[in-house]
Amino acid sequence: MKAPVFDFTRALSVADAVALLADTARFTKPLAGGQSLGPMLNLRVAFPEHLIGVRQIESLRQAFIDPANGDLVLGAAVPHAQIEDGLIPDVTQGLLAHVAANIAYRAVRNRGTVGGSLAHADPAADWVNTMPLLGARMVAVGLAGEREIDARTFMTGPFTTALDEHELLVAVRVPALGKNARWGYVKFCRKPGEFAEAVGGVLIDRARGIGRLVMGATDGAPIVLEESAERVRAASSDSAVAAHWTDARLSAAIDAAGIGHDPYSAQLHLTMARRAIAVALA
Ligand SMILES: Cc1cc2nc3c(=O)[nH]c(=O)nc-3n(C[C@H](O)[C@H](O)[C@H](O)COP(=O)(O)OP(=O)(O)OC[C@H]3O[C@@H](n4cnc5c(N)ncnc54)[C@H](O)[C@@H]3O)c2cc1C
């Protein structure tokens, strides 16, 4: 099928894009890599009247370490392939590169962007599960200025985010992990390159008081189990932190998220979580 008719304007700066997105007379959307919006246009499930190209905005294509706090500031238009290829500073002990390398196929990774994926908010996608695991913060700009949104509250439902309709996601702030941090990120896909049916993610960084487990590819936002910083710091080993994630606790969280009614899906999520724990502790 062919896409419906739309106008296209290439924005050259964030200010440009925000001004164009503020147009309430027409249904206006940003276009980044087009890897999700393109098929939606072609299948005629989305009918924007005006697309604003944001992939060429220089500041959205940059990734750098913030000297003030060591955060990685990852521009929204950075393509997955750039992360896969190790072309951005590694503050996550390889987690971002591992996740990027397992998104779809190389052709998709060449064009698809971090910001496009997060704004699209497909529950089965990877960055919507990885950023909450890392405790990242989204940086959004609208007419009212800039604000940060915790990745754990960014996704509000399937294909729905806390972004205002006219806001542009400009970057993701990823906190640096300690040198002894351990992580595991696994997913179950029927075929390589397909979207996941279940995702499990674990991060244990005792020096920074982080013990976090994520179960993704749910019916909505990922499930996040967070241990208190005091409990993590008091733990004598990484295994002691992971010991809190019992099958009973994981199953209760799966039930609370509404996936427990499907025994296959519930088992898959439980298994991915257990595998992620095993990888982190290995
Ligand atoms: C065959 C195939 C397999 C795939 N498999 C996977 C997979 O395994 N894992 C995975 O994670 N993803 C997968 N994807 C999705 C891929 O990662 C896309 O790159 C991603 O979902 C969308 O990124 P994009 O830059 O192409 O965004 P676009 O398609 O351009 O935009 C997507 C949405 O985000 C909005 N948007 C874009 N940029 C911004 C911004 N800066 N601020 C606000 N809103 C914005 C757009 O308006 C649109 O609504 C797959 C895609 C394909 C085609």
The ligand as an SDF file (V2000), in Angstrom:
LIG
                    3D

 53 58  0  0  0  0  0  0  0  0999 V2000
   11.4660   -5.4190   10.6380 C   0  0  0  0  0  0  0  0  0  0  0  0
   11.6350   -4.6070   11.8800 C   0  0  0  0  0  0  0  0  0  0  0  0
   12.0260   -5.2520   13.0440 C   0  0  0  0  0  0  0  0  0  0  0  0
   12.2050   -4.5250   14.2220 C   0  0  0  0  0  0  0  0  0  0  0  0
   12.6210   -5.1740   15.3540 N   0  0  0  0  0  0  0  0  0  0  0  0
   12.8810   -4.4630   16.4630 C   0  0  0  0  0  0  0  0  0  0  0  0
   13.3940   -5.0920   17.6320 C   0  0  0  0  0  0  0  0  0  0  0  0
   13.6780   -6.2820   17.6750 O   0  0  0  0  0  0  0  0  0  0  0  0
   13.6070   -4.3180   18.7300 N   0  0  0  0  0  0  0  0  0  0  0  0
   13.3540   -2.9760   18.7310 C   0  0  0  0  0  0  0  0  0  0  0  0
   13.5720   -2.3210   19.7430 O   0  0  0  0  0  0  0  0  0  0  0  0
   12.8720   -2.3590   17.6470 N   0  0  0  0  0  0  0  0  0  0  0  0
   12.6390   -3.0610   16.5240 C   0  0  0  0  0  0  0  0  0  0  0  0
   12.1710   -2.4130   15.4050 N   0  0  0  0  0  0  0  0  0  0  0  0
   11.8560   -0.9830   15.4850 C   0  0  0  0  0  0  0  0  0  0  0  0
   13.0900   -0.1380   15.1830 C   0  0  0  0  0  0  0  0  0  0  0  0
   13.9640   -0.1930   16.2910 O   0  0  0  0  0  0  0  0  0  0  0  0
   12.7570    1.3380   14.9220 C   0  0  0  0  0  0  0  0  0  0  0  0
   13.9370    1.9600   14.6530 O   0  0  0  0  0  0  0  0  0  0  0  0
   12.1290    2.1400   16.0310 C   0  0  0  0  0  0  0  0  0  0  0  0
   10.9980    1.5740   16.5950 O   0  0  0  0  0  0  0  0  0  0  0  0
   11.6440    3.5000   15.5290 C   0  0  0  0  0  0  0  0  0  0  0  0
   12.7110    4.3330   15.3720 O   0  0  0  0  0  0  0  0  0  0  0  0
   12.7430    5.3370   14.1590 P   0  0  0  0  0  0  0  0  0  0  0  0
   13.8930    6.2380   14.4030 O   0  0  0  0  0  0  0  0  0  0  0  0
   12.6890    4.6110   12.8910 O   0  0  0  0  0  0  0  0  0  0  0  0
   11.3890    6.1950   14.4150 O   0  0  0  0  0  0  0  0  0  0  0  0
   10.2450    6.6370   13.4060 P   0  0  0  0  0  0  0  0  0  0  0  0
    9.6550    5.4470   12.7380 O   0  0  0  0  0  0  0  0  0  0  0  0
   10.7150    7.7380   12.5380 O   0  0  0  0  0  0  0  0  0  0  0  0
    9.2060    7.2540   14.4520 O   0  0  0  0  0  0  0  0  0  0  0  0
    8.5210    6.4100   15.3600 C   0  0  0  0  0  0  0  0  0  0  0  0
    7.5930    7.2750   16.2280 C   0  0  0  0  0  0  0  0  0  0  0  0
    8.3460    8.1180   17.0850 O   0  0  0  0  0  0  0  0  0  0  0  0
    8.0630    9.4940   16.8490 C   0  0  0  0  0  0  0  0  0  0  0  0
    9.3460   10.1870   17.0050 N   0  0  0  0  0  0  0  0  0  0  0  0
   10.4790    9.9340   16.3230 C   0  0  0  0  0  0  0  0  0  0  0  0
   11.4870   10.6790   16.8060 N   0  0  0  0  0  0  0  0  0  0  0  0
   10.9620   11.4240   17.8170 C   0  0  0  0  0  0  0  0  0  0  0  0
   11.5210   12.3790   18.7180 C   0  0  0  0  0  0  0  0  0  0  0  0
   12.8260   12.7130   18.6960 N   0  0  0  0  0  0  0  0  0  0  0  0
   10.6940   12.9630   19.6360 N   0  0  0  0  0  0  0  0  0  0  0  0
    9.3730   12.6280   19.6850 C   0  0  0  0  0  0  0  0  0  0  0  0
    8.8120   11.7110   18.8610 N   0  0  0  0  0  0  0  0  0  0  0  0
    9.5990   11.1230   17.9460 C   0  0  0  0  0  0  0  0  0  0  0  0
    7.4650    9.5660   15.4620 C   0  0  0  0  0  0  0  0  0  0  0  0
    6.6020   10.6740   15.2950 O   0  0  0  0  0  0  0  0  0  0  0  0
    6.6980    8.2410   15.4200 C   0  0  0  0  0  0  0  0  0  0  0  0
    5.4810    8.3850   16.0810 O   0  0  0  0  0  0  0  0  0  0  0  0
   11.9690   -3.1130   14.2230 C   0  0  0  0  0  0  0  0  0  0  0  0
   11.5700   -2.4700   13.0490 C   0  0  0  0  0  0  0  0  0  0  0  0
   11.4080   -3.1930   11.8860 C   0  0  0  0  0  0  0  0  0  0  0  0
   10.9930   -2.4630   10.6400 C   0  0  0  0  0  0  0  0  0  0  0  0
  1  2  1  0
  2  3  1  0
  2 52  2  0
  3  4  2  0
  4  5  1  0
  4 50  1  0
  5  6  2  0
  6  7  1  0
  6 13  1  0
  7  8  2  0
  7  9  1  0
  9 10  1  0
 10 11  2  0
 10 12  1  0
 12 13  2  0
 13 14  1  0
 14 15  1  0
 14 50  1  0
 15 16  1  0
 16 17  1  0
 16 18  1  0
 18 19  1  0
 18 20  1  0
 20 21  1  0
 20 22  1  0
 22 23  1  0
 23 24  1  0
 24 25  2  0
 24 26  1  0
 24 27  1  0
 27 28  1  0
 28 29  2  0
 28 30  1  0
 28 31  1  0
 31 32  1  0
 32 33  1  0
 33 34  1  0
 33 48  1  0
 34 35  1  0
 35 36  1  0
 35 46  1  0
 36 37  1  0
 36 45  1  0
 37 38  2  0
 38 39  1  0
 39 40  1  0
 39 45  2  0
 40 41  1  0
 40 42  2  0
 42 43  1  0
 43 44  2  0
 44 45  1  0
 46 47  1  0
 46 48  1  0
 48 49  1  0
 50 51  2  0
 51 52  1  0
 52 53  1  0
M  END
$$$$
